[in-house]
């Protein structure tokens, strides 16, 4: 099982990234060297001699065994439970050849300057685009086809920025996040980079959507027959940009804020603070995480209350009319996914125990 672990150099001194499938972990030189010896099936005695010879360190065998048992083995064996599940791998973008001039878009100064201009420009026309609607199923089909293309380009934006900073991207595909079908990209290796580079990579998908927003505005001007269609697509595209910037769901905004706060696992820290509050204990976390947790609680209350309202409205309509509308279908899907996730978590825990 150790032979499949990859060891990747990082931007940090004496720090390495080990990767196994979709799992990554930052480690120091000692763990990295032990993994290398495990891959070669060498003994603890050989590892001791290595550390003594290379680093002039006298490492006890029990220390090496402890690192293997409590750090490396859990990484190899433990299942990582997330709100995301893969459905289908579409292609491997690493085989694509990209001109260097395109990658220069993601140089820091140009990226942030042009990105701010694009965001303001899109935001200016966003309110105006609210009034545009589709008039037929055919037009709605065009809008959703355009949006699918834009969302795929969103993932390509992540890929291009990752390529700029020499990060390997192995797949782009389709998956489920909570109850939403989404495109995904393999960005596991970004953890080898500094937070400044990771922020650019995380924002690059939104950057690509903003570029697409400008193209949709131009199409609405020059293709008069479908002007309303392209403006409706523009409205939905920028709405998705705003959703992506939400720091309370694990979209791009969440990871950007995490990097701004020095790579904190926001959800874990926030959950720890809430547990202390429920036990009437004072949290020792920094004030920015206290504020984040309070805002996250407001967001969670809003989502839960909205769901409960939709649930009761759907039950009422079914009882009164015997029919299920779109909100009823939405709630049914949400409940199904929620129950499936509970069942899956229990099954994983049972398998780990056995």
C-alpha positions, 0 to 999 in steps of 0.5 A: 500500500505504501508503493502507491504514495507519491512524494511531491516537492513544495514551495516550503523549506523541508516541507513535502506533499505526500499524495495517495489517490485524492488524499494529500498531506504536508509532511516534514523531511523525516516523514518523507524519508520514512515513506521513501523507505517504506516504498522500498520495503526497508527495515526500521534499522535501515531507517535509523542508519539513514538518519544517523548518516545523512542528518546526524540524528539518533532516532529510536526505533520506537519513534520511527514505528510511532510515526508509521503507526500514528501518522502514515498508516492513518493517512493511507487507510482512513477514508476522507468523508466529504460532501462531494462525490465523483460521478464521471471523469471527463478528461485529463487536461494535463495532456493539453498543450497551452501557449505560455502567453495565455498562462501569463494572464495568471501573473499576479499583477495582471490577474488581480488588476484585470480581474477587478475590472472584469468584476466591476464591469459584470456587476454594473450590468447585473442589475440590468440583466434581471429583467431578461427572461426566456420565452420558450423551452428552446430558449431555456435550453440554449441558456442551460447549454451556454451555462454548462459550457461556461462552467466547464470553462470555469474548471479550465480556468483553474487548470490554466492557473495551476499549469502556470504554477507547475501544478499537475492536474489529472482530471476534470469531471462531473460529480455531486456536491451535497445535492448539486450536480457540479463539474470538478477538477483535481487540485490536490497538488495545490497544497505544495504551493504558497497561499498567494499562488493558491488564491490565484488558482482558486479565483481563476475559475471565477475569472474565466466566468467573468471573461465569459460574462463579457462575451455574453454581453457582446453576443446580446448586442450583436445577435439581436434575435437572441439578445434576451437569451444571452442576457438571461445567461449573463444573469445566471452566470454572474449569480453563480459567480456570487454563489462561488464567492460564498465562504460558508460552502466549500466553493472557491470563496471558502478556499480563498478565505482559508488561504487568507487565514493561513490555510485554516480548516474553516469548517473544523475550527468553526464547528469546534467553536460552536461545540464550545458555545453549546457547552457554555464555554468560551472559545480561545480562537482568534476574533476573525474565526469568532465572527466567521462562526457567527455569520456561518450560524446565521447562514445555516439558520437561513438555509435550514429555515428555508428548507423547512418552509419548502418542506411544509409547503410541498406537503401542503400542496400534495395534500391539497392537490395531489401533485408535486411541483418543482419545489417538492421535487427539489425537497425530495431530492434534498431529503434523499441525498441527506438520508443517503449521506447518513447511511453512507457515513454509518456504513464507512464507520462500520467498515472501519471498525471491522 
